[in-house]
Amino acid sequence: MDLLLVGLNHKTASVEVREKLYYTAEETEKILPEISRSFLKEAVLLSTCNRTELYGILKSEEIKPEQLIDFLIDKKEAVGIVSPSHFYIMRSYDAVRHLLEVASGIDSMLIGDVQILGQVKDAYEIAVKCGVVGTLLHEVFHTAFRTGKRAKSETSISEGAVSISYAAVELAEKIFADLSKKKGMLIGAGETAELTAKHLVAHGISELYIANRTIERAQKLAEQFNGKVIKLEEIADKLTEVDIIISSVTVNNYILTFPQVKNALSKRGNKPILIIDIGVPRNVEPRIKDIENVFLEDIDSLESIAKANYERRLNEIPKVQRIIDEELKKLIKWYESHQVAPTIKLLRDRFEEIRQLELEKYRNKFSPEDFQKVDALTKSLVNKLLHVPTVNIRESSNGKPESEKIKFIQFVRELFGLEQK
């Protein structure tokens, strides 16, 4: 198989390097036709925050993978920051296996990443839109989609929160079940708060308040997630309204105190409230957990949840690998069956099968001597009928690009009904 992969990821390059080589969807759509004209007969460019990988089939043996690497670096004006040493080069089934591992989430920075399969599909669809996907990459990427889907449905590789922010939201769902009827408040507007807001919104939180020392930062986050900004001094008043509070700021004194929460709970009719303190040092007075109907969790409890879930995901990797092995075998079988020699053999076997079946119908109508003559006659006839098609199949495949050869063989197999067996 002539498949080639050149790429870099979180294992070979730092975030500073990766972000320099990140291609947006718009940039990918512009660059793929150029790659197709200059280097590849088929091409798919996958670019995320953790990887940039180019899959394709070289136009000729004279083109070297290093030329593609230089091209990707030059296009982003990243010379001096991104080096060829950051890249890996894979070929044939090694490249396919890598793609299947990516699509199933076991090659991600976050094992079991649920977003990567969608990103692989998006990359493929952009390439299809650009007209640079042929028969081979179509089959390879659909194998990847199937593998990713099976990994998610047949294993627990994507189950359980493995990040602090997601663990916080997962805990909220366990307590309240339906977040669409609940209001949330984030205290802090940093990276952790942003990730938490993303998860809360994705899980349908009905309303989200954001409190932060720097109002501009809170406003920016609120605009991103359709939230509402409040001042730090307004937090105590909002305790009567919100059901979920997640605090992640750096302070010397407690943001939430025992009297504040006790007072708020009586005003809200003792309806349960979940407070998650992931600040260092702690943002919430610890004895608040003694108040009835108040659930208080800190960063240690969330980290233990995330760690246990991560270990469970690691234990699922062998199951995913077995799925990858199965799907890779199917692809290899498909690919080899679309080569010339197996197709010619299948064609001859099919004609011989028909010949034998028809002969058996008339065996009793001939003497043994005559039957042998009919057998030889029909065998000779079949060989003569298949001689020209066999020669033409071989000659028509010679010199064709990989994807065109596969398409031609596919046509032959369908023409003679060879796929029906």
N, C-alpha and C positions, 0 to 999 in steps of 0.2 A: 504494500500500500504506500502510495507516494505522499501521504499526509505529512505536513511539517508544522511544528509549533515553535515559535520564539516568544519568550515572555519573561516577565519578572513579577515577583509577588512579595508578600510580607516576610517570606523566609529568606529572600535574597537581597532585599532592599529596604531601607528605612522609610518612614512615612514622608520625609522630606524628598527623597528620590521618587517615591511612588506618585506623590501628588504632582510632581513636575512632569510626569509622563501620562497623566490622566487625560483621556480623551472624552469629551462630552458626546452626547448622542449626535448633536449637530456637527461636531468636528469629525466624528466617525463616518457620518453620512457623506461628508465632503472628501475624506481621505481614501475611502475604500475603492472608488472608481480609479483613482490614481495608482493605488497599489495593484489593482487588477490589470491596468494597462502596462505597468512596468515590470511587475514581478510574478504575480500569481494568477492562475487560471480560475481558481475559486478562493474565496477569502471570507473569514469572519473575524472581526476585532472585538474582543471582550475587554472592557475597561471599567474597573470599579475602584473604590478607595484602597483595596488591598491587592489589586493585580491589574496588569495590562498584558494581554496575551493575543497573539495573532496566529490564527489557524489557517492553513491554506495548502495549495498544490502549486509547486513551482512551474513556471512556464517552460523552463529548460534547465538542463543540468549545469549550464554555465553560470546560472544565478546562484549565489551563495547565501546562506542564512544570515551571515554577517552584514550583507547589504541591506537586508530588511531591518536589522537592528539599528544600523546607522541611519536609515531612512526615518524610523520612528523617533529616534533621538533628535535628528535635525529638524523635523517638522514641528517639534515642540520647543525648538531653540534651547535644548537642554544639555548641550555639549559642555563638559566641565562639571556638571552636577550628576547627570546620569551616564554611567559607563557601560560598555559592552560586558564588563565583568559582572554586572548585576543580572544579566540575562541567563536563561537556560535555553537549550535547544533540544527538542525531542522529535522523534520521527515515528512514522507508521503506528503500530499498535501501542507503543509507549505513549505517544501523544494522545491516542484515543483513551487509554486508561486514565491518563491525567485529567482529561476533560470529564470523564465519568466521576472521578473523585471530587472534582470541583462542583459538578452539578448536584452531587449527593450531599455536599456540605462537609465532607471529611478532610478537605484540603484547605478549609477556611481558617482564619485566625480564631474565629469563634466556632468550635466544632458543632456541626448541626445547624449552621447558619440557614435560616429559613428564607432569606432574601436572595441568595445567590442563584437559585434555580430560575427565578423570575428575571434576574439580570442576564443569565445565559440566553433565555428565550428572547429578551429584548435585543441582545446583540445579533442573534440569528435573524430576527425579523428586519432589522436595519439592513443587514447584508442581502436579504431577499429583496427588499425594496430597491437596493442599489443594483440588483441583477447580477450579483457576483457569487451566488450559491448554485452549485450544480448537483448532479446526482449523488456524488460521494459525500460532500459535506451535508447534504440534506439527510442522508441516511445516518451519518455519524452523529449529527446534532439531535435527531429524533431519538436515537439510542440514548443520548445523554438525558433528554427530557424524561424518557421512560424510566431510566435508572434513578433519577432524582425523585420522581413521583413514587416509585417503589420503595426507595429508602425511607421516605417520609411515612408511607402508609404501612409498611411491613416491619419497621423497626421503631425504636424510641429515640433515634438519633437527634430529633429536633424537639423533644419534650423536656419540659422543666427549664426554669430560668437559670441562666449561667452568668448573668451580669447583675450588679447591684440594683441598677435602675429597673430592670425588668422583673427582678425578684420582688421589688417593692410593689409593683403593679399586680403581679401574680398573687401576692399575699392579699392585696385589696380585693381581688376577685374572689378569693376563697372566703373572705369575711362577708362581703356584700352581694356576691353572685352577679347581680346586674348593675354595672357601673353607669349605665345610661340614665339611671334615676338618682345618681349621686353627684355631689359637687366636690371639687378638689381644690387644694391650695398648695402652691409651691412656695417655699421660703428660700430664696436664692435663685439666681439666674445664670449659673455657670454651666459647664458641660454636663455635669450629672443631672442638673435640673432640666436641661434641654432634652436629654435622652429620656428622662422620666416623663416629661410632657408629651413627647412623641408617643410613648407607649400608652399613656393615659388616653390620649386622643384616639389612638388606634383601637382602643378597647371601649370607646364610646362614652367617655365621661361627659356628663351633660353640661357642666360649666367649670371653668378653670380660672382661679385667681393666682396672680403672681406678685409676690412681694420681694423687694430687693432694695439694698441700700442705694444702689445706683439706678435711678428711675429709667434712664435711657436704655440700659441693658434689659430691664424688665419689659419695657415697651417693645423692644425689638423681638423678644421672645413671645410676648403676647400677640403681636401681629402675625408671627409665624404660625401660631397654633390657635388663633381666634380666642385668646384669653382676655382677662381684664386685669389691669394693674392696680395694686393698692399700695399704700405706704406701710412701712414697718410698724408704725404706731397704730395702724388700723387692724392689725392681726387679731388682737383680743376681741374686737367687736365682731369679726367675721367667724369666730369660733362657733357661734350659735347657728351659722348657716351651713358650713362645710362639713363633709363627712370624712374626708381623707386629707391629711396634712403630711407633706413630705418636706423636711427641712434639711438643707445641705449648705450651710454658710459657716464661715469662720468667725466666731465671736468669743468674747471673754466671759460674758454672762449668758444665762439661759434666755432664749427667745420666748419659750413657753414655760410658765411656772405653774406650780400646783394650784394656787388660788385662782388663776385665770381659767384654767381648764375646768376646775370644780364648779366655778360660777357659771361658765358657759354651758356645762352639761345640764344643770338644773333648769336653765332657761330654754334648752332645746328638748325638754321633756324626757331627759335621760336616754335619748336615742343614741345608739352606739357611734363612737368616733374612733377612727384609726389614725394613729400618729406614728410616723416613721422618721426616726432621727438618724440621718447618715452624715451628720456633720462631725468634724474632728477639730477641736474638742466638741463634746456633745452639746447640742442646741436645746435639748428638752430636759427639764428637771426629772430625774429618774423616778422619784416617788409618785409621779403622775400615774404610773402603771397600777397603783393601789386603788385608784378611783374606779368604781364599778361602771361597766360598759365602756371603759376606755381601753383600747388595745395599743400598747406602746412597744415598738420594736426598734432595735438599734442596728448599727452597721455590722456588729458581730453576728447577730442572728441571721441577717440577710446573707452575709458571706458564707455562713455554714450551709444555708439553703442552696446557694449558688454552687458551692464546692461539691456538695452531695449530688446535685443534678449534673455537674460537669463530669464527675466520675462515672455516673450512670451512662452518660453519652459516650465516654471513652470505651466503656464495656460493649457498646453497640457497634463499634467500628468493624469487628470481625463479621458481623451479620451483613453490614453494608458491603464489605469486600466480597462476600459470597454473591450478593446480588450483582455487583460489578463484574465478577467472573462470568456469571451466567449471561449477562447482556453482551459482554465482550465476545464470548463464544458464538452467540447468535450473529453478531456483526461479522465476525471472521467467516462464519459459514455462508452468510449472505454474500460477502465480498468474493470468496473463493468460487462460489457457484456462478458468479457473474464474470468469471474468466473464460477464455475461449475453450480450452481443452475439456473442462468438466461439462460445458454446455454441449459440445459436439458428442461427447460420450453419452450424455443424457438423451440427446436427439436419436442417436443410433439405438440405444437401449429401448426407447419408446417404440421405434419402428419394428425392432426385433420382437418386442412383446406382442405387438399387433399381428405380426406375421405368424408367430407361434400359436396365438389364439385362433386365428383363422384356419391354420393347418389342422389343428385338433378337431375342428368341426367336420372335416372331410376324411379323417384318418381311416374310417371304416369303409369308405367308398373306393379305396385303392388297395392293391396288393402291396405287400412290404416293399417289393422292388420298385413299383410305380411311385409309392409314397416317398421313397428316397429321391427319386428323380424330381418330383414336385418340390420337395424340400430344397434341393439344390437350385432349382429354377427360381423359386421365390426369393431365396437368399441372394442370388445373383442380381435379380431384379431390384431388390431393395438397395443393394450396394450401388448399383448404377444410378438409381433415383437420388440417392443421397450424396453421390460424388460431387456434383456441381455445387449444391448448397454447402457442403463441408468445406470445399476449396474457397468459396466466396466468403464464408464466415471468417475463415482464417485471414484471408487477404484484406477484407474490409476492416478488420480490427487492427491490422498492422499500422503503426505510426499514428494512430488516433490518440488524442489526449485521454487521460485516465477516465474522466467523467463521461466523455462521449463514447468510449469503448463500453463502459458499464451500461449506458443507455441503449446502445446497439444490441448488446447481449440480452438485455431485458426485453427488447422488442422481439428478438428471435425466440426467446423462451415463451413469451405470450402468444406469438404467431403459431407455434406448434403445440401450444397447450402444455408446456413442460412444467409450469408452475402449479399445475393441478395435482401433481402427485404428492 
